[in-house]
C-alpha cells in the first residue's frame, strides 16, 4: 500500500462518508416535528464521524490522532442508538435501520483497525534518520572519548 496523503484516501473516512449520505437520505422522510430534534441529532452524530477521522488524520502526534479517532467511535455509537430509537418510534422501516446499522458496523470495524495500526506506530521504536539526528542535541549522539573505549591492548 502506498503512502496516504489525504484523509479521503482512508477507508474509514470513505465508509463513514457513505454512512452520512445514508443518514441524510433516511432522515428526509422523518416527520417535520423532528427536524430540530432527532433529525438534527442523527445528522450531527453522523457528520462527526468522518469529520473527526479527517481531523485525526492531520494531527501529527499519535496520541492526538487516536484521541480524534476515539471521538469518531463515540459518535458512531451515538448514531447507532438514534437508529434504534428511530425504528422504535416508527420513523423508518426495519430494512432501512438494518442497512444503516450494517454500514455503521462496517465503519466501526475499519475505524477499530485504523486505531490499532495507529497505536502500533506509537509502540514502534524510533529509528534515527539523518534528518532526525539534525534535531538531536549533540550530547545525545556524541560519545566522549575515553581510553577504555579504544581497542588498545596495552
N, C-alpha and C positions, 0 to 999 in steps of 0.2 A: 504494500500500500504506500502510495506517495505521501508527500508532506501535505498536510491540510492547512490551507492559507486563510480560509474563511469559515465562519460558523455555519454557513449554508452548505458546506460540504459534509457536515456531521450528520450521520444517520439519525441520531437522537433528535436533532433540530428538525430535519425533514419530516420525520414521522409526527413530531409534536405539532408542526405546522399543519399537516393534514388533519390532525385532531381538531385544531382551532377552526378550520374551514367546516368540518363536520358539525361542530357545536354551533357555529353561526347559522348554518342552514337549518338545523333542527330547531333552534330556538326562535326562528322566524315564525314558526307555527304555534308558539305558545300564546296564551291569552294576553290581551293588551294590559290587563291589570298587573301582569308580572314583568312588564317591560323594565321597570326600575327596581324590581326585586330579584327574583330568581334568574331571570334572563341576564341581567347585569352581572350578578354574582358568577354565573356559569361562564360567561364570556370573559370576565376579568380573570378568573382562575385559569381558564384555557389559555388565554394570551400570555399569562405569566410564565407558563411552562417554556415555550421556545424563547421568550424574552430573557429569562434567566439563564438558559443554556447559552444564548448568544453573549450575554454579559460575562458569564463564567469563562467562556472560550477566550475572551480578550484579556482577562486578568493574567498577570504574569506569575504570581505566586500559586503554587499548587494548593495551598490551604485556602486561598481565596477562590480558586476555581471550584473546589469541592463545596465550599460554602454556597455558591450560587447554584450548583447542580443539586444540592440538597433542598434549596428553596423550590426549585423546579419540581422535585419529588413531592414536596408538601402540597404544592398547588395541584399536582396530578391527583393526589389522594382526595383533596377537597373537591375536585371536579367529579371524581367517582361517586362521592356522596350525593352531589347535586343531581347526577344521573339517576341514582336510585330514588331520590325524593321526587324527581320529575315524573318518573314512571308511576310511583305510588299515588301521585296527585292526578294521574291520568292525562298528563300533558303530551306524552308521546307514547307510541306503542312499544311493546316489548322488543320487537325486532330492531327498532332504532336504538333502544337502550343497549341491547346486546352488541350491536355494531360499534357504538361509542365505547362501551366497556372493553371490547376486544381490541380496539385501537389504543385505548388507554393502557391496556396490559402490554401491548407491543412497545409503546413508548417507555413504559416502566422498565421493561427488560433491557432495552437498549441503553436507557439512561443509567441503569444499575451497572451495566458493563462499562460505560464511559467513566463512571465514578471509580470503579475498581481499577481500571487502567490508569487513571489519574493518580490514585493512591499509590499504585506500584511505582509511579515516577517519583513520588515523594520518598519512598523507601529505597530507591536505587542509589547506589553510591555515586558520588560525583567523580567523573573522570576529568582531570585537569586538561584543558586545551591551551594552546599558546595564547589565545585571547583571554581566557580566564586568569592566566598567570600574570597578564599585564596589570590586573587589578588586585593582585595578591600582594600584601606587604612583603617587602624584601626579606625581612627577618623570618618569615614562614617558609620561604623556599631556599634560602641560603643557609647551608650548614657551615658554621665557623670552622676554620682549620684547626685540627688538633693532631698531635703526633700519634695518638692512639688510633686515629682513623687511617693512618698511612700503612702501607704494606712493608715497612722497614723491618727486616728480620733481626737487626741488632738490638 
